[in-house]
Amino acid sequence: GWVCEVLSGNDGVAMAAAISPYRSVRDEVRERHAGRFVEIFIDVPLEVAIERDVKGLYKKALAGEIKGFTGVDDPYEPPLDPELVIHTDQETPQQSAERILAALRELGYL
């Protein structure tokens, strides 16, 4: 958050992967960057996340070996009004990247 504030405060563009399962935390970051914030929601169904999990963390969480794991025994609160939603189970990484760049162009960031 702090680095993004410094960059955006100096007319820079910062991209950060704000991996927070709680909407209130993401909303707080949005508020701190009012007017210069783009939320891109990478929507991945739990089943797909489990299939893609090369580290086996979901398997451990589902077996009860990891507590407080987002999407298993700790909630994920999806954003209510993101500027863009990417469905990685419905498009290729290339298509997702193109959509993100197009949205950033449309919003005047590129």
Secondary structure, DSSP 8 states (H G I E B T S, - for coil): -HHHHHHHHTT---------S-HHHHHHHHHHTTTS---EEEE--HHHHHHH-TT-HHHHHHTTSSSS-BTTTB-----SS-SEEEETTTS-HHHHHHHHHHHHHHTT--
